[in-house]
Amino acid sequence: MVTTFIGYRLVWRNAAPLYDTKFYLPQSQKIDAPLVLGAALFGLGWGLAGYCPGPALANLVTLSSKGAVFVLFMFLGMAVAKKINQAISIQHTKNRKA
């Protein structure tokens, strides 16, 4: 937390990031079911496997079977979440037209 506190203080002194024209911040502050579920699944995966996505991808170069299985299931989870979101969007579109 101390590192983040100091880092944010240094970064926000600038009008823009070093390699872009502006900062991109979340527009929504809404806490909804997808956010809570996603955060819970992220924490569960991190707690069970000991990886979060960035280090898991970096760990692939070590040829660790644990890391590879984690990455495989991470991508599988992303694909399933995308399909679920598409199905929900289609259902919402149908309901609005009806």
Contact map, one row per residue, 1 for C-alpha under 8 A:
11111000000000000000000000000000000000000000000000000000000000000000000000000000000000000000000000
11111100000000000000000000000000000000000000000000000000000000000000000000000000000000000000000000
11111110000000000000000000000000000000000000000000000000000000000000000000000000000000000000000000
11111111000000000000000000000000000000000000000000000000000000000000000000000000000000000000000000
11111111100000000000000000000000000000000000000000000000000000000000000000000000000000000000000000
01111111110000000000000000000000000000000000000000000000000000000000000000000000000000000000000000
00111111111000000000000000000000000000000000000000000000000000000000000000000000000000000000000000
00011111111100000000000000000000000000000000000000000000000000000000000000000000000000000000000000
00001111111110000000000000000000000000000000000000000000000000000000000000000000000000000000000000
00000111111111000000000000000000000000000000000000000000000000000000000000000000000000000000000000
00000011111111001000000000000000000000000000000000000000000000000000000000000000000000000000000000
00000001111111100000000000000000000000000000000000000000000000000000000000000000000000000000000000
00000000111111100000000000000000000000000000000000000000000000000000000000000000000000000000000000
00000000011111111000000000000000000000000000000000000000000000000000000000000000000000000000000000
00000000000111111000010000000000000000000000000000000000000000000000000000000000000000000000000000
00000000000001111101111000000000000000000000000000000000000000000000000000000000000000000000000000
00000000001001111111111000000000000000000000000000000000000000000000000000000000000000000000000000
00000000000000011111000000000000000000000000000000000000000000000000000000000000000000000000000000
00000000000000001111100000000000000000000000000000000000000000000000000000000000000000000000000000
00000000000000011111111000000000000000000000000000000000000000000000000000000000000000000000000000
00000000000000011011111000000000000000000000000000000000000000000000000000000000000000000000000000
00000000000000111001111100000000000000000000000000000000000000000000000000000000000000000000000000
00000000000000011001111110000000000000000000000000000000000000000000000000000000000000000000000000
00000000000000000000011111000000000000000000000000000000000000000000000000000000000000000000000000
00000000000000000000001111100000000000000000000000000000000000000000000000000000000000000000000000
00000000000000000000000111111000000000000000000000000000000000000000000000000000000000000000000000
00000000000000000000000011111000000000000000000000000000000000000000000000000000000000000000000000
00000000000000000000000001111100000000000000000000000000000000000000000000000000000000000000000000
00000000000000000000000001111110000000000000000000000000000000000000000000000000000000000000000000
00000000000000000000000000011111000000000000000000000000000000000000000000000000000000000000000000
00000000000000000000000000001111101100000000000000000000000000000000000000000000000000000000000000
00000000000000000000000000000111111100000000000000000000000000000000000000000000000000000000000000
00000000000000000000000000000011111110000000000000000000000000000000000000000000000000000000000000
00000000000000000000000000000001111111000000000000000000000000000000000000000000000000000000000000
00000000000000000000000000000011111111100000000000000000000000000000000000000000000000000000000000
00000000000000000000000000000011111111110000000000000000000000000000000000000000000000000000000000
00000000000000000000000000000000111111111000000000000000000000000000000000000000000000000000000000
00000000000000000000000000000000011111111100000000000000000000000000000000000000000000000000000000
00000000000000000000000000000000001111111110000000000000000000000000000000000000000000000000000000
00000000000000000000000000000000000111111111000000000000000000000000000000000000000000000000000000
00000000000000000000000000000000000011111111100000000000000000000000000000000000000000000000000000
00000000000000000000000000000000000001111111110000010000000000000000000000000000000000000000000000
00000000000000000000000000000000000000111111111000000000000000000000000000000000000000000000000000
00000000000000000000000000000000000000011111111100000000000000000000000000000000000000000000000000
00000000000000000000000000000000000000001111111111110000000000000000000000000000000000000000000000
00000000000000000000000000000000000000000111111111110000000000000000000000000000000000000000000000
00000000000000000000000000000000000000000011111111100000000000000000000000000000000000000000000000
00000000000000000000000000000000000000000001111111000000000000000000000000000000000000000000000000
00000000000000000000000000000000000000000000111111100000000000000100010000000000000000000000000000
00000000000000000000000000000000000000000000111111110000000000000000000000000000000000000000000000
00000000000000000000000000000000000000000000111011111011000000000010010000000000000000000000000000
00000000000000000000000000000000000000000100110001111111000000000000000000000000000000000000000000
00000000000000000000000000000000000000000000000000111111100000000000001001000000000000000000000000
00000000000000000000000000000000000000000000000000011111110000000000000000000000000000000000000000
00000000000000000000000000000000000000000000000000111111111000000000000000000000000000000000000000
00000000000000000000000000000000000000000000000000111111111100000011011000000000000000000000000000
00000000000000000000000000000000000000000000000000001111111100000010001000000000000000000000000000
00000000000000000000000000000000000000000000000000000111111110000000000000000000000000000000000000
00000000000000000000000000000000000000000000000000000011111111110010000000000000000000000000000000
00000000000000000000000000000000000000000000000000000001111111110011000000000000000000000000000000
00000000000000000000000000000000000000000000000000000000011111110000000000000000000000000000000000
00000000000000000000000000000000000000000000000000000000001111110000000000000000000000000000000000
00000000000000000000000000000000000000000000000000000000001111111011000000000000000000000000000000
00000000000000000000000000000000000000000000000000000000001111111111000000000000000000000000000000
00000000000000000000000000000000000000000000000000000000000000111111100000000000000000000000000000
00000000000000000000000000000000000000000000000010000000000000011111110000000000000000000000000000
00000000000000000000000000000000000000000000000000100001101100111111111000000000000000000000000000
00000000000000000000000000000000000000000000000000000001000100111111111100000000000000000000000000
00000000000000000000000000000000000000000000000000000000000000001111111110000000000000000000000000
00000000000000000000000000000000000000000000000010100001000000000111111111000000000000000000000000
00000000000000000000000000000000000000000000000000001001100000000011111111100000000000000000000000
00000000000000000000000000000000000000000000000000000000000000000001111111110000000000000000000000
00000000000000000000000000000000000000000000000000000000000000000000111111111000000000000000000000
00000000000000000000000000000000000000000000000000001000000000000000011111111100000000000000000000
00000000000000000000000000000000000000000000000000000000000000000000001111111110000000000000000000
00000000000000000000000000000000000000000000000000000000000000000000000111111111000000000000000000
00000000000000000000000000000000000000000000000000000000000000000000000011111111100000000000000000
00000000000000000000000000000000000000000000000000000000000000000000000001111111110000000000000000
00000000000000000000000000000000000000000000000000000000000000000000000000111111111000000000000000
00000000000000000000000000000000000000000000000000000000000000000000000000011111111100000000000000
00000000000000000000000000000000000000000000000000000000000000000000000000001111111110000000000000
00000000000000000000000000000000000000000000000000000000000000000000000000000111111111000000000000
00000000000000000000000000000000000000000000000000000000000000000000000000000011111111100000000000
00000000000000000000000000000000000000000000000000000000000000000000000000000001111111110000000000
00000000000000000000000000000000000000000000000000000000000000000000000000000000111111111000000000
00000000000000000000000000000000000000000000000000000000000000000000000000000000011111111100000000
00000000000000000000000000000000000000000000000000000000000000000000000000000000001111111110000000
00000000000000000000000000000000000000000000000000000000000000000000000000000000000111111111000000
00000000000000000000000000000000000000000000000000000000000000000000000000000000000011111111100000
00000000000000000000000000000000000000000000000000000000000000000000000000000000000001111111110000
00000000000000000000000000000000000000000000000000000000000000000000000000000000000000111111111000
00000000000000000000000000000000000000000000000000000000000000000000000000000000000000011111111100
00000000000000000000000000000000000000000000000000000000000000000000000000000000000000001111111110
00000000000000000000000000000000000000000000000000000000000000000000000000000000000000000111111111
00000000000000000000000000000000000000000000000000000000000000000000000000000000000000000011111111
00000000000000000000000000000000000000000000000000000000000000000000000000000000000000000001111111
00000000000000000000000000000000000000000000000000000000000000000000000000000000000000000000111111
00000000000000000000000000000000000000000000000000000000000000000000000000000000000000000000011111
